[in-house]
Amino acid sequence: MIQILLLLGVAIANNLRFRAKGTIPNLWNIQASTCYGVMFDAGSSGTRVYVYSWNCRETQTMPYVSLSEKSIEKKVKPGISSFATKLNEIPAYLQPLIDFALSNIPKSMKAYTPIMLGATAGMRLLPVESQTQIMKEVQRVFLKSGLLFLSEQWARVITGQEEGAYMWLSLNYLLQTMSDQQQVTTIDLGGASTQISFKPKGKIEDGMMDLIIPNLNEYEIFSSSYLLFGMDQALIQVHKQFQDNDTFTITTPCYFSGYENVYEYDARFKVIGQGNYQECRRLIRQYLNNDPEKCQHSNCGINGQYQPKIDGDIIYGISGIQSMVNLFGFENYTLTQYSNKVVSFTSLVWSDIEQIPEYISNPYITTDYFSSIYVDELLSYGYGISRDQLLYSPDEINNISPSWTVAAMFYQLAQIQCQYDSPVCIQLIK
């Protein structure tokens, strides 16, 4: 069992770069009840920054991100992992996001505003040495930002299990179900990995995380992450078998029939779409590799790994799942409803797509043939969700985009004394 404890005073103290005495802005010149935080989500396809706000802390408690204000966010491409061989370009890559964040924070609160970054599966694919070099550069940029950056732990590569747990905590926080008897199950689909997290009713074999939140509760949840099973990586891995290195073509059943163009993931190759739903579905199931007859545990999930059966009645599909169901106009849906849309969608040929404005204007439409089927099979075959199960994939929850970053921000902030991030901290006044 992995335990996440908020008040890791000793561990954090070893990494803190404490301010010199006298550098904290004058309390009496600031009339603030709202504090701010900047959180970067460094994913496989791009980096997104979120600006959150909350009522300033007066003591060392967990801050509560405001549910009355819309989250402010901005994204840049490509993923930060692509800078492994060009570290000198990282400052210019991050600066537009930092500038965006600063434009949404009062100048008087700049020195009180924490800046953090969590890098996910795209970075986890890199060698550890490359990960370290990129994070060191990010940390240098953050130290020069003028915002509050106290610990190297505030800019790091997070584990897949952490990412899943943060998403579970974020959604249950936004839905205000933290004190309920039953919290929701969360399934996150990124570009390079997918995560599932839920609170099981009985004992399980592996994958438990103990979330301890002072003055609130303790939660034992199951959290598991599958690297290379994100939307982009699944497409790349499935299509390796179709790469013809003599003609540099990829003839595939998982692109629209009639589509021919440069392969998005390797410009040396040309994609030739055949548009065969059944064959693409078979290939995806083969890749997900969840054959009950070969399961060596009490229950299996993706790639034969242990996954307890999902106990919860409420399931949220986030990120890549939300993007695909949104293409078909869903927020609440069953897999039967979604599958019917997928079958209809994949029956189109590329010339049909070109005549439909909402499709051809979608920058991801060329790979949505594969992605639409992948989401269906991931949920039903990979995670074992029944086809009559109701799922939820909203754009926002209480005006905030559902993301693991919400929990990551207030989790890490709770580890420090409020004098660093709050001008109304009682310790600061004393």
C-alpha positions as CSV (number, residue, x, y, z in Angstrom):
1,M,0.0,0.0,0.0
2,I,1.2,3.5,-0.9
3,Q,0.4,6.2,1.6
4,I,0.1,9.9,0.6
5,L,0.2,12.1,3.7
6,L,-0.3,15.8,3.3
7,L,1.8,17.1,6.1
8,L,5.2,15.7,5.1
9,G,7.1,18.3,7.0
10,V,10.5,16.6,7.3
11,A,10.6,15.5,3.6
12,I,9.6,18.9,2.3
13,A,11.9,20.8,4.6
14,N,14.8,19.0,3.1
15,N,13.9,20.5,-0.3
16,L,12.7,24.0,0.6
17,R,14.4,27.1,-0.7
18,F,13.2,29.4,2.1
19,R,13.0,33.1,1.5
20,A,15.5,35.4,3.1
21,K,14.3,37.3,6.1
22,G,12.4,40.4,5.1
23,T,11.5,39.3,1.5
24,I,7.9,38.6,2.3
25,P,5.8,41.6,1.1
26,N,4.4,44.0,3.7
27,L,1.2,42.5,5.1
28,W,-0.4,45.9,5.8
29,N,-0.1,47.0,2.2
30,I,-2.2,44.1,1.0
31,Q,-6.0,43.9,1.4
32,A,-6.5,40.4,0.1
33,S,-9.0,37.7,0.9
34,T,-8.4,35.8,-2.4
35,C,-5.2,33.8,-2.9
36,Y,-4.0,32.2,-6.2
37,G,-2.1,29.2,-7.4
38,V,-0.5,28.3,-10.8
39,M,-0.4,24.6,-11.8
40,F,1.2,23.2,-14.9
41,D,0.0,19.9,-16.4
42,A,2.9,18.7,-18.6
43,G,1.3,16.0,-20.7
44,S,2.5,14.0,-23.6
45,S,1.0,16.2,-26.3
46,G,1.4,19.6,-24.7
47,T,1.5,21.6,-21.5
48,R,-1.5,23.4,-20.0
49,V,-1.4,25.9,-17.2
50,Y,-4.3,26.4,-14.7
51,V,-4.8,29.5,-12.5
52,Y,-6.8,28.6,-9.4
53,S,-8.1,30.8,-6.6
54,W,-9.3,30.3,-3.0
55,N,-10.0,32.1,0.2
56,C,-6.6,32.8,1.7
57,R,-5.5,30.5,4.5
58,E,-5.2,31.8,8.0
59,T,-3.6,28.6,9.4
60,Q,-1.9,25.5,8.0
61,T,-4.9,23.9,6.5
62,M,-5.9,22.5,3.1
63,P,-6.9,25.4,0.8
64,Y,-10.2,25.0,-0.9
65,V,-10.2,26.0,-4.6
66,S,-13.1,28.3,-5.3
67,L,-16.1,26.5,-6.9
68,S,-17.8,29.8,-7.8
69,E,-15.2,31.0,-10.3
70,K,-14.4,29.5,-13.8
71,S,-10.9,28.1,-13.9
72,I,-8.5,30.0,-16.2
73,E,-6.3,27.9,-18.4
74,K,-4.0,28.0,-21.5
75,K,-2.2,25.2,-23.4
76,V,0.9,25.1,-25.6
77,K,2.3,22.3,-27.8
78,P,4.3,20.0,-28.1
79,G,4.8,18.0,-24.9
80,I,7.7,19.1,-22.7
81,S,9.3,15.6,-23.2
82,S,10.2,16.7,-26.7
83,F,12.8,19.1,-25.3
84,A,15.1,16.3,-24.0
85,T,17.8,17.2,-26.6
86,K,17.1,21.0,-26.6
87,L,17.0,22.0,-23.0
88,N,17.9,25.6,-23.8
89,E,14.5,26.0,-25.5
90,I,12.5,25.2,-22.4
91,P,12.5,28.8,-20.9
92,A,11.0,30.2,-24.2
93,Y,8.5,27.3,-24.2
94,L,7.2,28.0,-20.7
95,Q,7.3,31.8,-20.7
96,P,4.0,32.4,-22.6
97,L,2.3,30.2,-20.0
98,I,3.9,32.0,-17.1
99,D,3.0,35.4,-18.7
100,F,-0.6,34.2,-19.1
101,A,-0.7,33.2,-15.4
102,L,0.8,36.5,-14.3
103,S,-1.8,38.4,-16.3
104,N,-4.5,36.8,-14.2
105,I,-2.9,37.4,-10.8
106,P,-2.9,40.8,-9.0
107,K,0.6,42.2,-8.7
108,S,0.2,42.5,-4.9
109,M,-0.2,38.7,-4.8
110,K,2.6,37.7,-7.1
111,A,5.1,36.8,-4.4
112,Y,2.4,34.8,-2.5
113,T,1.3,32.7,-5.5
114,P,2.7,29.2,-5.7
115,I,3.8,27.8,-9.1
116,M,3.9,24.1,-9.6
117,L,4.3,21.5,-12.4
118,G,3.4,17.9,-12.7
119,A,4.8,15.9,-15.7
120,T,2.9,12.8,-16.6
121,A,3.2,9.8,-19.0
122,G,5.0,11.5,-21.8
123,M,7.9,12.2,-19.5
124,R,7.7,8.8,-17.9
125,L,8.6,7.3,-21.3
126,L,12.0,9.1,-21.2
127,P,15.1,7.7,-19.5
128,V,15.5,8.9,-15.9
129,E,18.5,11.1,-16.8
130,S,16.5,13.0,-19.4
131,Q,13.6,13.4,-17.0
132,T,16.0,14.9,-14.4
133,Q,17.6,17.3,-16.9
134,I,14.3,18.6,-18.1
135,M,12.9,19.1,-14.6
136,K,16.1,20.9,-13.4
137,E,15.6,23.4,-16.2
138,V,11.9,23.8,-15.3
139,Q,12.9,24.4,-11.7
140,R,15.4,27.1,-12.8
141,V,12.7,28.9,-14.8
142,F,10.2,28.8,-11.9
143,L,12.8,30.2,-9.5
144,K,13.2,33.2,-11.8
145,S,9.4,33.7,-12.3
146,G,8.8,35.9,-9.3
147,L,6.2,33.5,-8.1
148,L,6.4,31.3,-5.0
149,F,8.6,28.3,-5.7
150,L,9.8,26.6,-2.5
151,S,10.5,23.0,-3.3
152,E,11.9,20.9,-6.1
153,Q,8.9,18.6,-5.4
154,W,6.8,21.4,-6.8
155,A,8.1,20.6,-10.3
156,R,8.6,16.9,-10.9
157,V,7.5,13.8,-12.8
158,I,4.5,12.2,-11.0
159,T,3.8,8.5,-11.0
160,G,0.9,7.1,-12.9
161,Q,-0.7,5.9,-9.7
162,E,-0.3,9.4,-8.2
163,E,-1.9,10.9,-11.3
164,G,-4.9,8.5,-11.0
165,A,-5.3,9.3,-7.3
166,Y,-5.1,13.0,-7.9
167,M,-7.8,12.7,-10.5
168,W,-10.0,10.7,-8.1
169,L,-9.5,13.3,-5.4
170,S,-10.1,16.2,-7.7
171,L,-13.4,15.0,-9.1
172,N,-14.8,14.0,-5.8
173,Y,-13.8,17.4,-4.4
174,L,-15.4,19.2,-7.3
175,L,-18.5,17.1,-7.0
176,Q,-18.5,17.7,-3.3
177,T,-18.7,14.0,-2.5
178,M,-15.7,13.7,-0.2
179,S,-17.8,13.2,2.9
180,D,-20.4,10.9,1.2
181,Q,-20.6,7.2,1.8
182,Q,-19.8,6.5,-1.9
183,Q,-17.4,8.5,-4.1
184,V,-17.3,8.3,-7.9
185,T,-15.0,6.1,-10.0
186,T,-12.7,8.1,-12.3
187,I,-11.1,6.9,-15.6
188,D,-8.6,9.3,-17.2
189,L,-7.3,8.9,-20.8
190,G,-4.3,10.9,-21.8
191,G,-2.0,10.7,-24.8
192,A,0.5,8.2,-23.4
193,S,-1.4,6.5,-20.5
194,T,-4.7,5.8,-18.9
195,Q,-5.6,5.6,-15.2
196,I,-8.5,4.2,-13.2
197,S,-9.2,5.0,-9.5
198,F,-12.0,4.1,-7.2
199,K,-12.9,3.1,-3.7
200,P,-13.4,-0.6,-3.5
201,K,-15.9,-2.1,-1.1
202,G,-14.0,-5.2,-0.2
203,K,-10.3,-6.2,0.2
204,I,-8.2,-6.2,-2.9
205,E,-4.9,-7.8,-3.9
206,D,-2.8,-4.8,-4.9
207,G,-2.8,-1.2,-6.0
208,M,-4.1,0.4,-2.8
209,M,-3.3,4.0,-1.9
210,D,-4.0,5.6,1.4
211,L,-5.1,9.2,1.1
212,I,-4.8,11.0,4.4
213,I,-6.4,14.5,4.5
214,P,-6.0,16.2,7.9
215,N,-9.2,17.4,9.5
216,L,-11.3,15.7,6.8
217,N,-10.9,12.0,6.3
218,E,-8.8,9.1,5.3
219,Y,-9.5,7.2,2.0
220,E,-8.3,3.8,0.9
221,I,-8.6,3.7,-2.9
222,F,-7.5,1.5,-5.7
223,S,-5.4,3.4,-8.4
224,S,-3.7,1.9,-11.4
225,S,-2.0,3.4,-14.5
226,Y,-1.3,1.8,-17.8
227,L,1.7,3.3,-19.7
228,L,1.5,3.1,-23.6
229,F,-2.3,2.7,-23.4
230,G,-3.1,6.4,-23.8
231,M,-4.9,7.5,-27.0
232,D,-1.7,8.5,-29.0
233,Q,0.5,5.7,-27.8
234,A,-2.1,3.0,-28.5
235,L,-2.5,4.3,-32.1
236,I,1.3,4.3,-32.6
237,Q,1.8,0.8,-31.1
238,V,-1.1,-0.7,-33.1
239,H,0.1,0.8,-36.4
240,K,3.7,-0.4,-36.1
241,Q,2.7,-3.7,-37.7
242,F,1.5,-1.8,-40.8
243,Q,4.6,0.2,-41.5
244,D,6.1,-0.8,-44.8
245,N,9.7,0.3,-44.7
246,D,10.2,-0.2,-48.4
247,T,7.3,2.0,-49.7
248,F,7.1,4.1,-46.5
249,T,3.3,3.6,-46.4
250,I,0.9,2.5,-43.6
251,T,-2.2,0.9,-45.0
252,T,-4.6,0.6,-42.1
253,P,-8.2,-0.3,-41.3
254,C,-8.2,2.3,-38.5
255,Y,-8.3,5.4,-40.7
256,F,-11.2,6.6,-42.9
257,S,-11.5,4.9,-46.2
258,G,-10.2,7.3,-48.9
259,Y,-7.9,9.2,-46.6
260,E,-4.3,9.5,-47.7
261,N,-1.8,11.8,-46.1
262,V,1.3,12.1,-44.0
263,Y,1.3,10.0,-40.9
264,E,1.0,12.4,-37.9
265,Y,3.5,10.5,-35.8
266,D,6.3,9.9,-38.4
267,A,6.4,12.2,-41.4
268,R,8.4,9.7,-43.4
269,F,5.3,7.6,-43.8
270,K,2.1,8.0,-45.8
271,V,-1.2,6.8,-44.3
272,I,-3.6,5.0,-46.6
273,G,-7.0,4.5,-44.9
274,Q,-9.2,1.5,-45.5
275,G,-11.9,2.2,-42.9
276,N,-12.8,-1.3,-41.6
277,Y,-14.6,-1.0,-38.2
278,Q,-14.6,-4.7,-37.3
279,E,-10.9,-5.2,-38.2
280,C,-9.8,-2.1,-36.3
281,R,-11.9,-3.2,-33.3
282,R,-10.2,-6.6,-33.4
283,L,-6.7,-5.0,-33.5
284,I,-7.6,-2.8,-30.5
285,R,-8.8,-5.7,-28.5
286,Q,-5.7,-7.6,-29.3
287,Y,-3.6,-4.7,-28.1
288,L,-5.7,-4.2,-24.8
289,N,-5.0,-7.9,-24.2
290,N,-7.7,-8.5,-21.5
291,D,-8.7,-12.1,-22.1
292,P,-10.6,-13.5,-19.1
293,E,-9.4,-17.0,-19.9
294,K,-5.8,-16.0,-19.5
295,C,-6.3,-13.9,-16.3
296,Q,-4.1,-15.0,-13.5
297,H,-5.8,-13.0,-10.8
298,S,-9.3,-12.8,-9.3
299,N,-10.1,-10.2,-11.9
300,C,-8.0,-8.6,-14.7
301,G,-7.9,-5.4,-16.6
302,I,-5.7,-4.0,-19.4
303,N,-2.8,-6.3,-20.5
304,G,-3.8,-8.9,-17.9
305,Q,-2.9,-6.7,-15.0
306,Y,-4.8,-7.1,-11.7
307,Q,-7.8,-4.8,-11.4
308,P,-10.7,-5.4,-9.0
309,K,-14.2,-5.2,-10.3
310,I,-15.5,-1.7,-10.3
311,D,-17.9,-1.4,-7.3
312,G,-19.1,2.2,-7.8
313,D,-22.4,3.1,-9.5
314,I,-21.1,6.4,-10.8
315,I,-18.3,6.5,-13.3
316,Y,-16.6,9.6,-14.8
317,G,-14.6,9.4,-18.0
318,I,-12.2,12.3,-18.4
319,S,-9.8,13.9,-20.8
320,G,-9.5,11.9,-24.0
321,I,-12.8,10.1,-23.2
322,Q,-14.6,13.4,-22.8
323,S,-13.2,14.7,-26.1
324,M,-14.5,11.7,-28.0
325,V,-18.0,11.5,-26.4
326,N,-18.2,15.3,-26.9
327,L,-17.7,14.7,-30.7
328,F,-21.1,12.9,-30.6
329,G,-22.8,15.4,-28.3
330,F,-22.8,13.3,-25.1
331,E,-22.1,14.2,-21.5
332,N,-24.1,11.4,-19.9
333,Y,-24.4,8.2,-21.9
334,T,-24.2,4.4,-21.8
335,L,-21.7,2.5,-23.8
336,T,-24.5,1.1,-26.0
337,Q,-25.5,4.6,-26.9
338,Y,-21.8,5.6,-27.6
339,S,-21.1,2.4,-29.6
340,N,-24.1,3.1,-31.9
341,K,-22.6,6.5,-32.6
342,V,-19.2,5.0,-33.3
343,V,-20.6,2.5,-35.8
344,S,-22.4,5.3,-37.6
345,F,-19.3,7.6,-37.6
346,T,-16.9,4.9,-38.8
347,S,-19.2,4.0,-41.7
348,L,-18.4,7.4,-43.3
349,V,-15.7,7.7,-45.9
350,W,-13.2,10.6,-46.0
351,S,-15.1,12.4,-48.7
352,D,-18.2,12.4,-46.4
353,I,-16.1,13.9,-43.6
354,E,-14.8,16.7,-45.8
355,Q,-18.4,17.8,-46.4
356,I,-19.4,18.0,-42.6
357,P,-18.1,21.4,-41.2
358,E,-18.1,20.3,-37.5
359,Y,-15.9,17.3,-38.4
360,I,-13.5,18.7,-40.9
361,S,-12.8,21.7,-38.7
362,N,-11.8,19.3,-35.9
363,P,-7.9,19.2,-35.8
364,Y,-8.0,15.6,-34.6
365,I,-10.6,14.2,-37.0
366,T,-8.0,12.2,-39.0
367,T,-7.2,10.0,-36.0
368,D,-10.8,10.0,-34.6
369,Y,-11.7,6.9,-36.5
370,F,-9.2,5.0,-34.4
371,S,-9.9,7.0,-31.2
372,S,-13.6,6.6,-31.3
373,I,-13.3,2.8,-31.4
374,Y,-10.5,2.8,-28.9
375,V,-12.5,4.7,-26.2
376,D,-15.4,2.2,-26.7
377,E,-13.1,-0.9,-26.4
378,L,-11.0,0.6,-23.6
379,L,-14.0,1.1,-21.4
380,S,-15.9,-2.1,-22.2
381,Y,-13.2,-4.6,-22.9
382,G,-10.2,-3.1,-21.1
383,Y,-11.9,-1.9,-17.9
384,G,-14.8,-4.2,-18.0
385,I,-17.6,-1.7,-17.8
386,S,-21.0,-3.1,-18.8
387,R,-22.7,-1.6,-21.9
388,D,-25.8,-0.5,-19.9
389,Q,-23.7,1.4,-17.3
390,L,-24.3,5.2,-17.3
391,L,-21.1,7.2,-17.6
392,Y,-20.5,11.0,-17.2
393,S,-18.0,13.1,-19.2
394,P,-18.7,16.8,-18.5
395,D,-16.6,19.7,-19.9
396,E,-16.8,21.3,-16.5
397,I,-17.8,20.6,-13.0
398,N,-19.0,23.6,-11.0
399,N,-17.3,25.9,-13.6
400,I,-13.9,24.1,-13.3
401,S,-12.3,21.8,-15.9
402,P,-12.0,18.3,-14.3
403,S,-8.3,17.7,-14.0
404,W,-5.9,16.0,-11.5
405,T,-4.2,19.4,-11.1
406,V,-6.9,20.6,-8.7
407,A,-5.9,18.0,-6.1
408,A,-2.2,18.2,-6.9
409,M,-2.3,22.0,-6.1
410,F,-4.0,21.9,-2.7
411,Y,-2.3,18.6,-1.7
412,Q,1.2,20.1,-2.0
413,L,0.2,23.5,-0.7
414,A,-1.1,21.9,2.5
415,Q,2.5,20.8,3.2
416,I,3.8,24.3,4.0
417,Q,3.0,26.9,6.6
418,C,0.5,29.5,5.4
419,Q,2.9,32.4,6.0
420,Y,4.4,31.7,2.5
421,D,1.2,31.8,0.4
422,S,-1.2,33.9,2.5
423,P,-1.0,37.6,3.5
424,V,-3.7,37.0,6.2
425,C,-1.9,34.1,7.8
426,I,-2.1,34.3,11.6
427,Q,1.5,33.1,11.9
428,L,2.6,36.0,9.7
429,I,0.6,38.5,11.7
430,K,2.2,37.3,14.9
